[in-house]
């Protein structure tokens, strides 16, 4: 679909599902490419975040790969392999595994999580380049309303 020189009326007639899908894929691909350039994957970062008591984990308890898959089910991509990603983090010493198969973040894993987190603002800035906060907020409100209008869940 083209938007060059399209009027507001023409843009308003374009399908939301198409453009939300295009944006979704582009933002995820861009984010993952930047993270790969920095030497980590998005699922690796999510594993660290979900195991850190200083981030998503409410208590810092270890979790099995299936438990982590359930915890991340709303944002994992079909090709994401948490078992393999956890294996990489185990090799790096960022995670350990106990006798029950639970993964635990290590001190070096927590340091890595903080280092990886420092890159997020630059990635976000590139994604938001040329979009002021008011326009972005309006876009988010529109997407939230589209979600409500279609009886979807809104987070």
MODELLER restraints for C-alpha pairs under 7 A, 6 or more apart:
rsr = mdl.restraints
at = mdl.atoms
rsr.add(forms.Gaussian(group=physical.xy_distance, feature=features.Distance(at['CA:31:A'], at['CA:123:A']), mean=6.65, stdev=0.5))
rsr.add(forms.Gaussian(group=physical.xy_distance, feature=features.Distance(at['CA:32:A'], at['CA:41:A']), mean=6.49, stdev=0.5))
rsr.add(forms.Gaussian(group=physical.xy_distance, feature=features.Distance(at['CA:32:A'], at['CA:42:A']), mean=6.02, stdev=0.5))
rsr.add(forms.Gaussian(group=physical.xy_distance, feature=features.Distance(at['CA:35:A'], at['CA:41:A']), mean=5.78, stdev=0.5))
rsr.add(forms.Gaussian(group=physical.xy_distance, feature=features.Distance(at['CA:35:A'], at['CA:42:A']), mean=6.74, stdev=0.5))
rsr.add(forms.Gaussian(group=physical.xy_distance, feature=features.Distance(at['CA:43:A'], at['CA:80:A']), mean=6.96, stdev=0.5))
rsr.add(forms.Gaussian(group=physical.xy_distance, feature=features.Distance(at['CA:43:A'], at['CA:82:A']), mean=6.91, stdev=0.5))
rsr.add(forms.Gaussian(group=physical.xy_distance, feature=features.Distance(at['CA:43:A'], at['CA:85:A']), mean=6.82, stdev=0.5))
rsr.add(forms.Gaussian(group=physical.xy_distance, feature=features.Distance(at['CA:44:A'], at['CA:85:A']), mean=5.77, stdev=0.5))
rsr.add(forms.Gaussian(group=physical.xy_distance, feature=features.Distance(at['CA:44:A'], at['CA:86:A']), mean=6.99, stdev=0.5))
rsr.add(forms.Gaussian(group=physical.xy_distance, feature=features.Distance(at['CA:45:A'], at['CA:113:A']), mean=6.64, stdev=0.5))
rsr.add(forms.Gaussian(group=physical.xy_distance, feature=features.Distance(at['CA:48:A'], at['CA:105:A']), mean=6.51, stdev=0.5))
rsr.add(forms.Gaussian(group=physical.xy_distance, feature=features.Distance(at['CA:48:A'], at['CA:109:A']), mean=6.87, stdev=0.5))
rsr.add(forms.Gaussian(group=physical.xy_distance, feature=features.Distance(at['CA:48:A'], at['CA:113:A']), mean=6.06, stdev=0.5))
rsr.add(forms.Gaussian(group=physical.xy_distance, feature=features.Distance(at['CA:49:A'], at['CA:55:A']), mean=5.50, stdev=0.5))
rsr.add(forms.Gaussian(group=physical.xy_distance, feature=features.Distance(at['CA:49:A'], at['CA:56:A']), mean=5.56, stdev=0.5))
rsr.add(forms.Gaussian(group=physical.xy_distance, feature=features.Distance(at['CA:49:A'], at['CA:113:A']), mean=6.93, stdev=0.5))
rsr.add(forms.Gaussian(group=physical.xy_distance, feature=features.Distance(at['CA:50:A'], at['CA:56:A']), mean=4.95, stdev=0.5))
rsr.add(forms.Gaussian(group=physical.xy_distance, feature=features.Distance(at['CA:50:A'], at['CA:57:A']), mean=5.04, stdev=0.5))
rsr.add(forms.Gaussian(group=physical.xy_distance, feature=features.Distance(at['CA:51:A'], at['CA:57:A']), mean=5.44, stdev=0.5))
rsr.add(forms.Gaussian(group=physical.xy_distance, feature=features.Distance(at['CA:51:A'], at['CA:60:A']), mean=5.75, stdev=0.5))
rsr.add(forms.Gaussian(group=physical.xy_distance, feature=features.Distance(at['CA:51:A'], at['CA:61:A']), mean=6.88, stdev=0.5))
rsr.add(forms.Gaussian(group=physical.xy_distance, feature=features.Distance(at['CA:51:A'], at['CA:62:A']), mean=6.48, stdev=0.5))
rsr.add(forms.Gaussian(group=physical.xy_distance, feature=features.Distance(at['CA:51:A'], at['CA:104:A']), mean=6.34, stdev=0.5))
rsr.add(forms.Gaussian(group=physical.xy_distance, feature=features.Distance(at['CA:51:A'], at['CA:105:A']), mean=5.80, stdev=0.5))
rsr.add(forms.Gaussian(group=physical.xy_distance, feature=features.Distance(at['CA:52:A'], at['CA:60:A']), mean=5.32, stdev=0.5))
rsr.add(forms.Gaussian(group=physical.xy_distance, feature=features.Distance(at['CA:52:A'], at['CA:105:A']), mean=6.37, stdev=0.5))
rsr.add(forms.Gaussian(group=physical.xy_distance, feature=features.Distance(at['CA:52:A'], at['CA:110:A']), mean=6.89, stdev=0.5))
rsr.add(forms.Gaussian(group=physical.xy_distance, feature=features.Distance(at['CA:53:A'], at['CA:59:A']), mean=5.32, stdev=0.5))
rsr.add(forms.Gaussian(group=physical.xy_distance, feature=features.Distance(at['CA:53:A'], at['CA:60:A']), mean=3.93, stdev=0.5))
rsr.add(forms.Gaussian(group=physical.xy_distance, feature=features.Distance(at['CA:62:A'], at['CA:102:A']), mean=5.10, stdev=0.5))
rsr.add(forms.Gaussian(group=physical.xy_distance, feature=features.Distance(at['CA:62:A'], at['CA:103:A']), mean=5.02, stdev=0.5))
rsr.add(forms.Gaussian(group=physical.xy_distance, feature=features.Distance(at['CA:62:A'], at['CA:104:A']), mean=4.64, stdev=0.5))
rsr.add(forms.Gaussian(group=physical.xy_distance, feature=features.Distance(at['CA:63:A'], at['CA:102:A']), mean=4.56, stdev=0.5))
rsr.add(forms.Gaussian(group=physical.xy_distance, feature=features.Distance(at['CA:63:A'], at['CA:103:A']), mean=5.28, stdev=0.5))
rsr.add(forms.Gaussian(group=physical.xy_distance, feature=features.Distance(at['CA:64:A'], at['CA:101:A']), mean=5.79, stdev=0.5))
rsr.add(forms.Gaussian(group=physical.xy_distance, feature=features.Distance(at['CA:64:A'], at['CA:102:A']), mean=4.33, stdev=0.5))
rsr.add(forms.Gaussian(group=physical.xy_distance, feature=features.Distance(at['CA:64:A'], at['CA:103:A']), mean=5.89, stdev=0.5))
rsr.add(forms.Gaussian(group=physical.xy_distance, feature=features.Distance(at['CA:65:A'], at['CA:82:A']), mean=6.66, stdev=0.5))
rsr.add(forms.Gaussian(group=physical.xy_distance, feature=features.Distance(at['CA:65:A'], at['CA:83:A']), mean=6.30, stdev=0.5))
rsr.add(forms.Gaussian(group=physical.xy_distance, feature=features.Distance(at['CA:89:A'], at['CA:95:A']), mean=5.62, stdev=0.5))
rsr.add(forms.Gaussian(group=physical.xy_distance, feature=features.Distance(at['CA:90:A'], at['CA:96:A']), mean=5.84, stdev=0.5))
rsr.add(forms.Gaussian(group=physical.xy_distance, feature=features.Distance(at['CA:93:A'], at['CA:108:A']), mean=6.92, stdev=0.5))
rsr.add(forms.Gaussian(group=physical.xy_distance, feature=features.Distance(at['CA:93:A'], at['CA:109:A']), mean=6.96, stdev=0.5))
rsr.add(forms.Gaussian(group=physical.xy_distance, feature=features.Distance(at['CA:94:A'], at['CA:105:A']), mean=6.00, stdev=0.5))
rsr.add(forms.Gaussian(group=physical.xy_distance, feature=features.Distance(at['CA:94:A'], at['CA:106:A']), mean=5.27, stdev=0.5))
rsr.add(forms.Gaussian(group=physical.xy_distance, feature=features.Distance(at['CA:94:A'], at['CA:108:A']), mean=5.46, stdev=0.5))
rsr.add(forms.Gaussian(group=physical.xy_distance, feature=features.Distance(at['CA:94:A'], at['CA:109:A']), mean=3.62, stdev=0.5))
rsr.add(forms.Gaussian(group=physical.xy_distance, feature=features.Distance(at['CA:95:A'], at['CA:103:A']), mean=6.29, stdev=0.5))
rsr.add(forms.Gaussian(group=physical.xy_distance, feature=features.Distance(at['CA:95:A'], at['CA:104:A']), mean=5.38, stdev=0.5))
rsr.add(forms.Gaussian(group=physical.xy_distance, feature=features.Distance(at['CA:95:A'], at['CA:105:A']), mean=4.53, stdev=0.5))
rsr.add(forms.Gaussian(group=physical.xy_distance, feature=features.Distance(at['CA:95:A'], at['CA:106:A']), mean=5.30, stdev=0.5))
rsr.add(forms.Gaussian(group=physical.xy_distance, feature=features.Distance(at['CA:95:A'], at['CA:109:A']), mean=6.20, stdev=0.5))
rsr.add(forms.Gaussian(group=physical.xy_distance, feature=features.Distance(at['CA:96:A'], at['CA:103:A']), mean=5.62, stdev=0.5))
rsr.add(forms.Gaussian(group=physical.xy_distance, feature=features.Distance(at['CA:96:A'], at['CA:104:A']), mean=5.24, stdev=0.5))
rsr.add(forms.Gaussian(group=physical.xy_distance, feature=features.Distance(at['CA:96:A'], at['CA:105:A']), mean=6.51, stdev=0.5))
rsr.add(forms.Gaussian(group=physical.xy_distance, feature=features.Distance(at['CA:96:A'], at['CA:106:A']), mean=6.67, stdev=0.5))
rsr.add(forms.Gaussian(group=physical.xy_distance, feature=features.Distance(at['CA:97:A'], at['CA:103:A']), mean=4.54, stdev=0.5))
rsr.add(forms.Gaussian(group=physical.xy_distance, feature=features.Distance(at['CA:97:A'], at['CA:104:A']), mean=6.21, stdev=0.5))
rsr.add(forms.Gaussian(group=physical.xy_distance, feature=features.Distance(at['CA:144:A'], at['CA:154:A']), mean=6.52, stdev=0.5))
rsr.add(forms.Gaussian(group=physical.xy_distance, feature=features.Distance(at['CA:147:A'], at['CA:153:A']), mean=6.68, stdev=0.5))
rsr.add(forms.Gaussian(group=physical.xy_distance, feature=features.Distance(at['CA:147:A'], at['CA:154:A']), mean=6.44, stdev=0.5))
